[in-house]
Amino acid sequence: MPLSVDMATLKSEALHHKHETSGVPLRSRVFAGIRTLNRLGSATAPLSNLPGRVRAGRRLLGLAPERPLPAFTRATLPRWFRSRDRGRGLQQSHPDAATLHEGGFAATGTGSRGTLTFLADSFTSFTEPAVGIAAVELLERAGWEVRLEAGGCCGRAAFSKGLLDQAEQQRPGWSTRWPGRPGRSSASSRPAC
């Protein structure tokens, strides 16, 4: 970083001050609550995929027509994780799982390397669960007993939109469950949503 300037924080604080005087745009409110949006979108898929595909819906949210949107799916990572049969291998209950690996992996999550918490962000949980499924299977093949943490929100989306109060309210729920402390192992498929 040039001169140790935290540009992300600077941008968020500038947006926060702008929102205090001008109000918060709809687009910022929607994307700051991305976890709620993804959860609702997943629960109502495939119908929830239609508004973002319609020109008027995209215009309302200020989305460029050429920008692809993630598709919501009902087959979420948390649902897959809860429903699989740990004793007899992994079920391929997610329709995209076969595109990531042929035939799947046998669950060998013996825990010989210990317990690891996989932190599933909003996108890995609700719009790209095949990425999370592949990561969990890989970690189990490597000998980890995987625990899925898919609840709560890190507040990153709200922070990036300048909604600092909302980000601060979201963060405690996530950070109290996050095992990133000495002696505990964790992994994620991306930095955060």
C-alpha beads as a LAMMPS data file, in Angstrom:
LAMMPS data file: protein, C-alpha beads

193 atoms
192 bonds

1 atom types
1 bond types

-500.0 500.0 xlo xhi
-500.0 500.0 ylo yhi
-500.0 500.0 zlo zhi

Masses

1 110.0

Atoms # bond

1 1 1 0.000 0.000 0.000
2 1 1 1.404 3.409 -0.836
3 1 1 2.152 5.311 2.360
4 1 1 0.167 2.757 4.379
5 1 1 -3.180 4.266 3.339
6 1 1 -6.107 1.891 3.819
7 1 1 -8.119 2.818 0.729
8 1 1 -11.022 0.471 1.555
9 1 1 -11.562 2.104 4.944
10 1 1 -11.112 5.579 3.477
11 1 1 -13.750 4.841 0.808
12 1 1 -16.174 3.343 3.349
13 1 1 -15.850 6.293 5.709
14 1 1 -16.341 8.771 2.849
15 1 1 -19.474 6.915 1.724
16 1 1 -20.723 6.816 5.317
17 1 1 -20.449 10.607 5.613
18 1 1 -22.123 11.055 2.226
19 1 1 -25.016 8.802 3.313
20 1 1 -25.447 10.837 6.513
21 1 1 -26.110 13.964 4.472
22 1 1 -27.686 12.609 1.268
23 1 1 -29.377 9.410 2.425
24 1 1 -28.613 5.822 1.450
25 1 1 -29.444 4.801 -2.135
26 1 1 -31.623 1.721 -2.682
27 1 1 -28.790 -0.047 -4.494
28 1 1 -26.480 0.349 -1.479
29 1 1 -29.156 -0.903 0.917
30 1 1 -29.840 -3.972 -1.233
31 1 1 -26.216 -4.968 -1.700
32 1 1 -25.228 -4.196 1.891
33 1 1 -27.707 -6.888 2.934
34 1 1 -26.388 -9.428 0.430
35 1 1 -26.675 -12.368 2.824
36 1 1 -30.386 -11.705 3.352
37 1 1 -30.857 -11.157 -0.383
38 1 1 -29.074 -14.414 -1.199
39 1 1 -30.998 -16.355 1.438
40 1 1 -34.367 -15.062 0.165
41 1 1 -33.304 -15.555 -3.448
42 1 1 -32.322 -19.134 -2.747
43 1 1 -35.580 -19.868 -0.929
44 1 1 -37.628 -18.596 -3.875
45 1 1 -35.467 -19.911 -6.749
46 1 1 -35.931 -20.159 -9.694
47 1 1 -38.478 -17.312 -9.637
48 1 1 -36.012 -15.047 -7.840
49 1 1 -33.670 -15.190 -10.827
50 1 1 -36.169 -13.377 -13.070
51 1 1 -36.043 -9.747 -11.759
52 1 1 -32.305 -9.456 -12.346
53 1 1 -32.762 -10.717 -15.898
54 1 1 -35.362 -8.068 -16.722
55 1 1 -34.130 -4.696 -17.965
56 1 1 -36.390 -2.690 -15.593
57 1 1 -35.185 -4.661 -12.550
58 1 1 -31.552 -4.119 -13.504
59 1 1 -32.150 -0.412 -14.121
60 1 1 -33.842 -0.017 -10.710
61 1 1 -30.752 -1.414 -8.971
62 1 1 -28.277 0.390 -11.226
63 1 1 -26.824 -2.792 -12.697
64 1 1 -25.046 -2.694 -16.039
65 1 1 -26.878 -4.799 -18.650
66 1 1 -23.670 -6.603 -19.629
67 1 1 -22.777 -7.631 -16.087
68 1 1 -23.659 -11.283 -15.399
69 1 1 -25.573 -11.992 -12.195
70 1 1 -25.188 -15.085 -10.053
71 1 1 -28.109 -17.488 -10.225
72 1 1 -29.876 -18.444 -7.017
73 1 1 -30.282 -22.154 -6.358
74 1 1 -32.446 -24.043 -3.886
75 1 1 -29.743 -26.671 -3.468
76 1 1 -27.594 -24.659 -1.037
77 1 1 -24.298 -25.625 0.578
78 1 1 -25.763 -25.725 4.115
79 1 1 -28.646 -27.919 2.903
80 1 1 -26.215 -30.280 1.149
81 1 1 -23.972 -30.446 4.202
82 1 1 -26.876 -31.291 6.543
83 1 1 -28.432 -33.878 4.232
84 1 1 -25.435 -35.968 3.253
85 1 1 -24.731 -39.335 4.729
86 1 1 -21.364 -38.995 6.445
87 1 1 -21.086 -42.709 7.132
88 1 1 -21.337 -43.939 3.549
89 1 1 -19.637 -41.222 1.501
90 1 1 -20.862 -37.981 0.059
91 1 1 -24.170 -37.618 -1.686
92 1 1 -24.112 -35.626 -4.868
93 1 1 -27.297 -33.771 -4.003
94 1 1 -26.238 -30.565 -5.708
95 1 1 -26.865 -30.482 -9.486
96 1 1 -23.564 -28.696 -10.215
97 1 1 -21.393 -31.037 -8.153
98 1 1 -20.813 -33.402 -11.091
99 1 1 -19.425 -30.586 -13.232
100 1 1 -16.612 -30.006 -10.740
101 1 1 -15.517 -33.609 -10.391
102 1 1 -16.548 -36.818 -12.034
103 1 1 -18.135 -39.309 -9.685
104 1 1 -17.413 -37.371 -6.511
105 1 1 -15.063 -38.252 -3.691
106 1 1 -15.560 -40.818 -1.013
107 1 1 -15.741 -39.172 2.367
108 1 1 -12.579 -39.927 4.256
109 1 1 -13.063 -37.173 6.797
110 1 1 -11.547 -39.298 9.522
111 1 1 -10.352 -36.260 11.368
112 1 1 -6.808 -37.647 11.398
113 1 1 -5.553 -34.088 10.851
114 1 1 -8.095 -32.598 13.269
115 1 1 -11.266 -30.576 12.965
116 1 1 -11.425 -27.684 10.530
117 1 1 -14.166 -25.092 10.213
118 1 1 -15.107 -24.192 6.655
119 1 1 -16.383 -20.598 6.547
120 1 1 -19.092 -20.415 3.890
121 1 1 -19.837 -16.898 2.711
122 1 1 -23.106 -15.774 1.135
123 1 1 -22.160 -16.667 -2.423
124 1 1 -20.641 -20.051 -1.603
125 1 1 -23.737 -20.870 0.450
126 1 1 -26.515 -19.684 -1.869
127 1 1 -25.386 -19.034 -5.461
128 1 1 -22.207 -21.084 -5.960
129 1 1 -22.572 -24.076 -3.632
130 1 1 -20.655 -26.377 -5.989
131 1 1 -17.477 -24.475 -5.048
132 1 1 -18.104 -25.122 -1.361
133 1 1 -18.995 -28.763 -1.966
134 1 1 -15.734 -29.310 -3.833
135 1 1 -13.781 -27.561 -1.050
136 1 1 -15.409 -29.641 1.712
137 1 1 -14.785 -32.862 -0.211
138 1 1 -11.156 -31.921 -0.842
139 1 1 -10.582 -31.075 2.823
140 1 1 -12.130 -34.376 3.891
141 1 1 -9.968 -36.271 1.394
142 1 1 -6.991 -34.567 2.999
143 1 1 -8.002 -36.050 6.360
144 1 1 -9.864 -33.166 7.999
145 1 1 -13.145 -33.506 9.826
146 1 1 -15.010 -30.523 8.398
147 1 1 -17.433 -28.395 10.378
148 1 1 -19.480 -25.963 8.278
149 1 1 -20.043 -22.408 9.520
150 1 1 -22.597 -20.818 7.209
151 1 1 -24.590 -18.676 9.615
152 1 1 -24.217 -15.010 10.249
153 1 1 -22.603 -12.278 8.245
154 1 1 -19.120 -10.768 8.319
155 1 1 -20.447 -7.306 7.448
156 1 1 -18.031 -6.835 4.546
157 1 1 -20.725 -5.918 2.020
158 1 1 -22.241 -3.296 4.336
159 1 1 -18.769 -1.932 5.081
160 1 1 -17.963 -1.588 1.365
161 1 1 -21.202 0.370 0.824
162 1 1 -20.410 2.793 3.648
163 1 1 -23.070 1.415 5.990
164 1 1 -20.686 1.208 8.911
165 1 1 -23.345 0.938 11.623
166 1 1 -24.949 -2.021 9.853
167 1 1 -21.542 -3.669 9.355
168 1 1 -20.757 -3.253 13.037
169 1 1 -24.078 -4.877 14.002
170 1 1 -23.480 -7.853 11.666
171 1 1 -19.881 -8.524 12.626
172 1 1 -20.279 -9.730 16.241
173 1 1 -22.480 -12.666 15.241
174 1 1 -19.904 -13.863 12.743
175 1 1 -16.769 -13.188 14.754
176 1 1 -17.999 -15.035 17.851
177 1 1 -18.412 -18.211 15.773
178 1 1 -15.257 -17.773 13.704
179 1 1 -12.598 -20.145 14.976
180 1 1 -9.614 -18.149 13.709
181 1 1 -7.824 -18.391 17.016
182 1 1 -4.647 -20.251 18.010
183 1 1 -5.128 -24.011 17.975
184 1 1 -8.157 -23.919 15.671
185 1 1 -8.078 -24.436 11.925
186 1 1 -10.318 -22.758 9.386
187 1 1 -10.595 -22.411 5.622
188 1 1 -12.728 -20.575 3.099
189 1 1 -13.160 -20.591 -0.662
190 1 1 -12.887 -16.772 -0.885
191 1 1 -12.038 -13.829 1.404
192 1 1 -15.732 -13.114 2.153
193 1 1 -18.798 -11.884 0.343

Bonds

1 1 1 2
2 1 2 3
3 1 3 4
4 1 4 5
5 1 5 6
6 1 6 7
7 1 7 8
8 1 8 9
9 1 9 10
10 1 10 11
11 1 11 12
12 1 12 13
13 1 13 14
14 1 14 15
15 1 15 16
16 1 16 17
17 1 17 18
18 1 18 19
19 1 19 20
20 1 20 21
21 1 21 22
22 1 22 23
23 1 23 24
24 1 24 25
25 1 25 26
26 1 26 27
27 1 27 28
28 1 28 29
29 1 29 30
30 1 30 31
31 1 31 32
32 1 32 33
33 1 33 34
34 1 34 35
35 1 35 36
36 1 36 37
37 1 37 38
38 1 38 39
39 1 39 40
40 1 40 41
41 1 41 42
42 1 42 43
43 1 43 44
44 1 44 45
45 1 45 46
46 1 46 47
47 1 47 48
48 1 48 49
49 1 49 50
50 1 50 51
51 1 51 52
52 1 52 53
53 1 53 54
54 1 54 55
55 1 55 56
56 1 56 57
57 1 57 58
58 1 58 59
59 1 59 60
60 1 60 61
61 1 61 62
62 1 62 63
63 1 63 64
64 1 64 65
65 1 65 66
66 1 66 67
67 1 67 68
68 1 68 69
69 1 69 70
70 1 70 71
71 1 71 72
72 1 72 73
73 1 73 74
74 1 74 75
75 1 75 76
76 1 76 77
77 1 77 78
78 1 78 79
79 1 79 80
80 1 80 81
81 1 81 82
82 1 82 83
83 1 83 84
84 1 84 85
85 1 85 86
86 1 86 87
87 1 87 88
88 1 88 89
89 1 89 90
90 1 90 91
91 1 91 92
92 1 92 93
93 1 93 94
94 1 94 95
95 1 95 96
96 1 96 97
97 1 97 98
98 1 98 99
99 1 99 100
100 1 100 101
101 1 101 102
102 1 102 103
103 1 103 104
104 1 104 105
105 1 105 106
106 1 106 107
107 1 107 108
108 1 108 109
109 1 109 110
110 1 110 111
111 1 111 112
112 1 112 113
113 1 113 114
114 1 114 115
115 1 115 116
116 1 116 117
117 1 117 118
118 1 118 119
119 1 119 120
120 1 120 121
121 1 121 122
122 1 122 123
123 1 123 124
124 1 124 125
125 1 125 126
126 1 126 127
127 1 127 128
128 1 128 129
129 1 129 130
130 1 130 131
131 1 131 132
132 1 132 133
133 1 133 134
134 1 134 135
135 1 135 136
136 1 136 137
137 1 137 138
138 1 138 139
139 1 139 140
140 1 140 141
141 1 141 142
142 1 142 143
143 1 143 144
144 1 144 145
145 1 145 146
146 1 146 147
147 1 147 148
148 1 148 149
149 1 149 150
150 1 150 151
151 1 151 152
152 1 152 153
153 1 153 154
154 1 154 155
155 1 155 156
156 1 156 157
157 1 157 158
158 1 158 159
159 1 159 160
160 1 160 161
161 1 161 162
162 1 162 163
163 1 163 164
164 1 164 165
165 1 165 166
166 1 166 167
167 1 167 168
168 1 168 169
169 1 169 170
170 1 170 171
171 1 171 172
172 1 172 173
173 1 173 174
174 1 174 175
175 1 175 176
176 1 176 177
177 1 177 178
178 1 178 179
179 1 179 180
180 1 180 181
181 1 181 182
182 1 182 183
183 1 183 184
184 1 184 185
185 1 185 186
186 1 186 187
187 1 187 188
188 1 188 189
189 1 189 190
190 1 190 191
191 1 191 192
192 1 192 193
